[in-house]
Amino acid sequence: MSSKDKGSRREREYRDHLLDGGCLVVKSGGSLGAFDIIGIEGPDGRYLRLVQVKSNNWPGPAEREEMSRLMGRMPKVLMPIAEIARCDDHRGWQVLRLTCGGWNRLLPCGDLGEEVFER
């Protein structure tokens, strides 16, 4: 399986995870930008969830900085949420969320304190 095929499969898996949670989801065409998946959630659709999906490796500093920069330009009325969802072949999914303090864990489960879930 090529790395592109693997990445596309991971994006579909995470999209399905968000859909299962009640999020309206759009997968970015080509996935060549800072975010692979865009989701709208919440009872009034005010939360805009922007997700970068990775396989095995975390994004590098330049990629994380670009995500942070774009988040800073988002209208706050949308209540944007940026996440990095990483699937490790041996440990499963791990998710980090961008907060005003930087990239932080969602739940204390993984080595980096990130949320870990099974698919």
C-alpha positions as CSV (number, residue, x, y, z in Angstrom):
1,M,0.0,0.0,0.0
2,S,1.4,3.4,-1.0
3,S,1.8,6.1,1.6
4,K,-0.8,8.2,-0.3
5,D,-3.3,5.3,0.0
6,K,-2.5,4.8,3.6
7,G,-3.0,8.6,4.3
8,S,-6.4,8.6,2.5
9,R,-7.5,5.5,4.4
10,R,-6.5,7.2,7.7
11,E,-8.5,10.4,6.7
12,R,-11.6,8.3,5.9
13,E,-11.2,6.5,9.3
14,Y,-11.0,9.7,11.2
15,R,-13.9,11.3,9.2
16,D,-16.0,8.2,10.2
17,H,-15.0,8.7,13.8
18,L,-16.3,12.3,13.7
19,L,-19.4,11.3,11.8
20,D,-20.2,8.7,14.5
21,G,-19.9,11.6,17.0
22,G,-22.6,13.6,15.2
23,C,-20.3,16.0,13.4
24,L,-21.1,17.2,9.8
25,V,-17.8,16.5,8.0
26,V,-16.2,17.5,4.7
27,K,-12.9,15.9,3.6
28,S,-10.7,18.4,1.9
29,G,-10.1,17.6,-1.7
30,G,-6.5,16.7,-2.4
31,S,-5.7,17.3,1.3
32,L,-2.7,19.4,0.3
33,G,-3.5,22.3,2.7
34,A,-3.0,22.7,6.4
35,F,-6.2,20.7,7.3
36,D,-7.5,17.5,5.8
37,I,-10.9,17.4,7.4
38,I,-13.4,20.2,8.2
39,G,-16.2,19.5,10.5
40,I,-19.2,21.4,11.9
41,E,-20.6,20.4,15.2
42,G,-22.5,21.5,18.2
43,P,-26.3,22.0,18.7
44,D,-26.2,25.3,16.8
45,G,-23.4,24.4,14.4
46,R,-21.1,27.0,15.9
47,Y,-18.0,24.8,16.3
48,L,-15.7,24.6,13.3
49,R,-13.4,21.6,13.7
50,L,-10.2,21.7,11.5
51,V,-8.2,18.5,11.6
52,Q,-4.8,17.5,10.2
53,V,-4.6,13.6,9.9
54,K,-1.2,11.9,10.1
55,S,0.0,8.3,9.9
56,N,2.8,7.4,12.4
57,N,4.6,10.8,12.5
58,W,3.5,14.0,14.1
59,P,3.6,17.1,11.9
60,G,6.8,19.1,12.0
61,P,7.2,22.5,13.6
62,A,6.6,24.5,10.3
63,E,3.4,22.6,9.7
64,R,2.2,23.1,13.3
65,E,3.0,26.8,13.0
66,E,1.0,27.1,9.8
67,M,-2.0,25.5,11.5
68,S,-1.6,27.9,14.5
69,R,-1.3,30.9,12.2
70,L,-4.5,30.0,10.2
71,M,-6.4,29.4,13.5
72,G,-5.4,32.9,14.6
73,R,-7.1,34.3,11.5
74,M,-10.4,32.4,11.9
75,P,-13.5,34.4,12.9
76,K,-14.1,33.6,16.6
77,V,-17.8,33.6,16.1
78,L,-17.3,30.1,14.5
79,M,-15.5,28.9,17.6
80,P,-12.7,27.1,15.7
81,I,-11.1,24.0,17.0
82,A,-7.8,22.7,15.5
83,E,-6.6,19.1,16.0
84,I,-3.9,16.8,14.9
85,A,-5.2,13.2,14.7
86,R,-2.4,10.7,14.3
87,C,-2.7,7.0,13.8
88,D,0.3,4.9,14.8
89,D,0.3,1.5,13.3
90,H,1.0,-0.1,16.7
91,R,-0.8,2.1,19.2
92,G,-3.9,3.4,17.3
93,W,-5.3,6.9,17.3
94,Q,-3.9,9.8,19.3
95,V,-5.3,13.4,19.2
96,L,-3.8,16.7,20.1
97,R,-5.8,20.0,20.3
98,L,-4.6,23.5,19.8
99,T,-5.4,25.8,22.7
100,C,-4.2,29.2,23.6
101,G,-1.3,27.5,25.4
102,G,-0.2,25.5,22.3
103,W,-0.8,21.9,21.3
104,N,-2.3,20.0,24.3
105,R,-3.8,16.6,25.1
106,L,-7.5,15.9,25.2
107,L,-7.4,13.1,27.7
108,P,-4.3,11.7,29.6
109,C,-3.9,8.4,27.9
110,G,-0.9,8.3,25.5
111,D,2.8,8.8,26.0
112,L,2.4,12.5,25.1
113,G,-0.8,12.7,27.2
114,E,-3.0,12.7,24.1
115,E,-6.4,11.1,23.6
116,V,-6.1,7.6,22.4
117,F,-9.0,5.7,20.8
118,E,-9.6,2.4,19.0
119,R,-11.3,2.2,15.6
